[in-house]
Amino acid sequence: MKEKKLKIGITCYPTVGGSGAIATELGKMLAERGHEIHFISSSVPFRLNKMNPNIYYHQVEVNQYSVFQYPPYDIALASKMAEVINREKLDLLHVHYAIPHAVCAILAKQMCDRDIKIVTTLHGTDITVLGYDSTLTDAIRFGIEKSDAVTAVSNALIDQTYDVVKPNKAIEVVYNFIDERVYRLTNSSYLKEEFGISEGEKVVIHVSNFRAVKRVQDVVRAFSRMAEQIPAKLLLVGDGPEMTVICKLVSQLGITDQVIFLGKQDNLEELYSISDLMLLLSEKESFGLVALEAMACGVPCIGTNIGGIPEVIKDEKNGYLCELGDIEGIALKGVSLLNNESLHQKFSKEAVNSAYINFRSGLIVAQYEDIYYELLKNR
Ligand code: GMT
């Protein structure tokens, strides 16, 4: 069975975000291993940037009818899934997020002519935010229970799913991974000059979608305290709802010259390669893919002791964990690390090792393959 190459449909949120990134990277890796991958989503996933003859993309088109108050996206997605399952003879659908994607896959399975298997991966927001919305809890539980296999990106997320949604279903942890060919130290030192960062300055980086849960205000405040003690610049990468507040805060704190707003960026490995420290100070984070990608490039991280972050950042080994909102503690740890060259080197090395040993693509992609083959073994 192991030799049989599979036909796999993948559905994810295709716009910027860790779940879309992982779903797409997984599809690319599976395609490289000879499987036929069919992305089914509303637009081309943002990391689907290279041609691969084993990768297909099927766009979900939603028509707007004046009789409907909302465009029927979920129904259009389920119909498209059923169409692709039948036409391409898919073996399984791997969907990312219980709602709407798992629920749409279950509907598609009932609409199509094949005994398709459904694998659902939980990434966080559907549990940590939507799970608390009583209008959606039953649908999330249904999506989980009716999937053939369910994975989550951290043990913390599994615990939270059982706490909040209480599904009667086994959930397996499959961590996120890095493409080690991309996320590695690269020579991008020319960027320092372009950004006006001088030799003696340390570079602190934060990457997120600037939602309130990311606590970018804490990042800016902690950086501001650090910058009082060491020459440093802060790279803020990403964009989102908190941006206006953050811009105001930066100017109120008088650190406009030390903060570089980069907006949404590709090729993050080039930015990580000029960075000395990442701050990920979220109040909710089921994994923290950006921390892992930074670590793979040798950047130690300070993260909050929240959700799945402690499964990625190992306190005092490859970075630091801190309590949510503890600005002084974060600044203290940041400054002591940036001032201690040998400790920084040690953490940096450990960060790379941990990323490569525990989260390398070969290891994690094989775990997904095992799940697929196990579900299909009796066919
Ligand atoms: O963090 C976000 O706001 C985006 C979100 C997503 O759905 O893309 O990220 C979630 O999935 C990522 C990939 O598994 C994880 O690395 C993030 O920790 C997780 N975000 C949250 O739990 C808030």
Residues whose N, C-alpha, C, O or C-beta is under 5 A from the ligand:
A	BS01	GMT	G17 G18 S19 G20 H123 G124 T125 V153 K284 E285 S286 F287 G288 L289
